[in-house]
Amino acid sequence: MTTVDPWGVPAERVPVRRLGPEDVPACLALADDRGWSREERKWLLLLEIGEGYGVDDPSGGLAGTVVLTRYGTTAAAIGMMLVASRFGGRGLGRRLMGHALTRAGDAAVFLWATKFGRPLYEKLGFEAAGTYEARVGRFSAGPRVGASRPADRERDLAALLTLDAEVFGADRSGVVARLFAFAERVRVIEDGGRIRGYAAAWRNGETVVVGPVVADDDAVAKALIEDLAREEDGPIRLDLDQERRPELISWLADRGVPQAHTTEFMVYGGPLHADRSRLVAPFTVAMG
């Protein structure tokens, strides 16, 4: 079908506009329509740090959304690609993705795809680069070994920015600097004056997301995750690469955090220059 009826024009010409914080209620309504969680805090963050784009439903609300988050000029993430169920199969998803890819320019673009979105992304030229498990549940903490400490913005930010740029392979400074105001807790592990890893925990509805996690190895990652998760009474969430993180996945299973679902990590126009041996978990799969 080449025409989206309410607009009276081919799908590739349907108007796309920039979204702002005032559009969050419509974004939440669209998420409800697709059975997604109501993640108001995450939407607000994404529309602050990234570029949200949407198609208006002529009858009211939003017919579709996508968010592009740039990291300098070399990398960009796409997330929150949603089309209202009543407009499924009419080309809006392709229209929104095409708009976001155009805006991304020459950057390598990455996303995490559900099984529903993957066919579209493959048609657009995205290639699979790994399967991630979302681990969600109540964490059963062991004895604390005191490996990490709370991060201090004044003391640690410069070192965190340097470490994150080295590991991520692109400029994520806006996200890292924002952690100290956005996250409930940020912790670091330091050895001989060198920071070997950092991680943050932030509340997203009833769940606390542990991410980003950057660590020299799995032992450092475990210590950071343990110290963040042990303070939570409710469920936590981490997204981990199945191939690269089997030890962490097994450890989380032993600590009572089961697999909730999987997503496919996909890249367009790559390669990415991230050191995925140390990039343990994303901030969120909507933005990397």
Salt bridges, closest charged atoms under 4 A:
ASP5 OD2 - ARG90 NH1 3.68
ASP23 OD1 - ARG17 NH2 2.81
ASP32 OD2 - ARG38 NH1 2.46
GLU39 OE1 - LYS42 NZ 3.14
GLU48 OE2 - ARG178 NE 2.82
GLU51 OE2 - ARG70 NE 2.41
GLU51 OE1 - ARG103 NE 3.78
ASP56 OD2 - ARG17 NE 2.78
ASP57 OD2 - ARG86 NH2 2.63
GLU122 OE2 - ARG118 NE 2.79
GLU133 OE1 - ARG135 NE 2.90
ASP156 OD1 - ARG149 NH2 2.86
ASP156 OD1 - ARG155 NE 3.93
ASP164 OD1 - ARG172 NH2 2.59
GLU166 OE2 - ARG278 NH2 2.77
GLU184 OE1 - ARG41 NH1 3.76
GLU190 OE1 - ARG149 NH2 3.01
GLU190 OE1 - ARG155 NH2 3.23
ASP216 OD2 - ARG194 NH1 2.85
ASP216 OD2 - ARG196 NE 3.17
ASP217 OD2 - ARG196 NH2 3.13
ASP218 OD1 - ARG245 NH1 3.03
GLU226 OE2 - ARG230 NH1 3.54
GLU226 OE1 - ARG255 NH1 2.87
ASP227 OD1 - ARG144 NE 3.22
ASP227 OD2 - ARG187 NE 3.97
GLU231 OE1 - ARG185 NE 3.60
GLU232 OE2 - ARG185 NH2 2.25
GLU232 OE1 - ARG203 NH2 3.05
ASP239 OD1 - ARG237 NE 2.90
ASP241 OD2 - ARG244 NH1 3.28
ASP241 OD2 - ARG276 NH2 2.95
GLU247 OE2 - LYS222 NZ 2.86
GLU264 OE1 - ARG118 NH1 3.64
ASP275 OD2 - ARG278 NE 2.80
